[in-house]
Amino acid sequence: MEKYTDEEIRGFKKITCKIAADYLGISSMAVSIGMRNDLLPIGFAIHNEDKYSESWSYNIIAERLIAYKHGKISEVQVQNIEKSLNTIISQFEEMKKDFLFLLSESAE
């Protein structure tokens, strides 16, 4: 089983499930299943569905992977970050609606 250093992980343009698995010392299936079920907070698993096929894509973030390996990130922390981002996004969208309304009012 091949092992990677933190710097090697940071150097990859794309981190595959196999690379993450080797780095964490688990199977690549454990990485993919863990990401699909939101149990492994190292990135995002995206379910791709179309009329003819179904597949998964994985976006593994180097710093999350490294932090997870060293016990510096937990699912609770990730959920809190994502909730905060969702709040910011929804507030931004409300501001955008208000701005567009103001623009339409001044155009009249």
C-alpha positions as CSV (number, residue, x, y, z in Angstrom):
1,M,0.0,0.0,0.0
2,E,1.5,3.3,-1.1
3,K,1.7,6.1,1.4
4,Y,1.8,9.8,0.6
5,T,3.1,12.8,2.6
6,D,1.1,15.8,3.3
7,E,3.1,17.8,0.8
8,E,2.6,15.2,-1.9
9,I,-1.2,15.4,-1.3
10,R,-1.1,19.2,-1.6
11,G,0.8,18.8,-4.9
12,F,-1.8,16.7,-6.7
13,K,-4.0,18.5,-9.2
14,K,-6.8,15.9,-8.5
15,I,-7.0,13.6,-5.6
16,T,-8.7,10.3,-6.5
17,C,-10.4,8.0,-4.1
18,K,-7.5,5.6,-4.5
19,I,-5.0,8.3,-3.5
20,A,-7.1,9.3,-0.5
21,A,-7.5,5.7,0.5
22,D,-3.7,5.0,0.3
23,Y,-3.1,8.2,2.3
24,L,-5.6,7.3,5.0
25,G,-4.7,3.6,5.1
26,I,-8.2,2.4,4.1
27,S,-9.8,0.9,1.0
28,S,-10.9,3.1,-1.9
29,M,-14.4,1.7,-1.5
30,A,-14.5,2.9,2.1
31,V,-13.6,6.4,0.8
32,S,-16.2,6.5,-1.9
33,I,-19.0,5.0,0.3
34,G,-18.0,7.3,3.2
35,M,-18.2,10.4,1.0
36,R,-21.5,9.3,-0.6
37,N,-23.1,9.0,2.8
38,D,-21.6,12.2,4.2
39,L,-19.5,10.2,6.7
40,L,-16.1,11.2,5.4
41,P,-15.7,15.0,5.4
42,I,-12.9,15.3,3.0
43,G,-14.7,16.7,0.0
44,F,-17.9,16.2,-2.0
45,A,-19.5,13.2,-3.7
46,I,-21.7,14.3,-6.6
47,H,-24.4,11.9,-7.9
48,N,-24.7,12.1,-11.7
49,E,-27.9,10.8,-13.1
50,D,-29.2,10.9,-16.7
51,K,-31.6,8.9,-18.7
52,Y,-29.1,6.1,-19.5
53,S,-26.7,5.9,-16.7
54,E,-25.9,6.7,-13.1
55,S,-22.4,7.5,-11.7
56,W,-20.6,9.4,-8.9
57,S,-17.9,12.1,-9.1
58,Y,-15.7,12.9,-6.2
59,N,-14.0,16.2,-5.4
60,I,-11.5,15.6,-2.6
61,I,-10.0,18.7,-1.1
62,A,-6.4,18.3,-0.1
63,E,-6.5,20.5,3.1
64,R,-9.7,18.7,4.3
65,L,-8.1,15.3,3.7
66,I,-4.9,16.3,5.6
67,A,-6.9,17.8,8.5
68,Y,-9.1,14.7,8.7
69,K,-6.1,12.4,8.8
70,H,-4.5,14.5,11.6
71,G,-7.8,14.6,13.6
72,K,-8.2,18.4,13.1
73,I,-11.6,18.3,11.3
74,S,-14.8,16.6,12.3
75,E,-18.1,16.2,10.6
76,V,-19.6,18.7,13.0
77,Q,-17.1,21.4,12.0
78,V,-17.8,20.8,8.3
79,Q,-21.5,20.9,8.9
80,N,-21.2,24.2,10.7
81,I,-19.0,25.7,7.9
82,E,-21.5,24.5,5.3
83,K,-24.5,25.9,7.3
84,S,-22.7,29.2,7.6
85,L,-22.0,29.3,3.8
86,N,-25.7,28.4,3.1
87,T,-26.8,31.3,5.3
88,I,-24.4,33.7,3.6
89,I,-25.6,32.5,0.1
90,S,-29.3,32.9,1.0
91,Q,-28.7,36.4,2.5
92,F,-26.8,37.4,-0.7
93,E,-29.6,36.1,-2.8
94,E,-32.1,38.2,-0.8
95,M,-29.9,41.3,-1.3
96,K,-29.7,40.5,-5.0
97,K,-33.5,40.4,-5.2
98,D,-33.7,43.7,-3.3
99,F,-31.1,45.3,-5.6
100,L,-32.9,44.1,-8.7
101,F,-36.2,45.5,-7.4
102,L,-34.6,48.8,-6.7
103,L,-33.1,48.9,-10.2
104,S,-36.5,48.1,-11.7
105,E,-38.1,50.9,-9.6
106,S,-35.5,53.5,-10.7
107,A,-35.9,52.4,-14.4
108,E,-39.6,53.3,-14.3
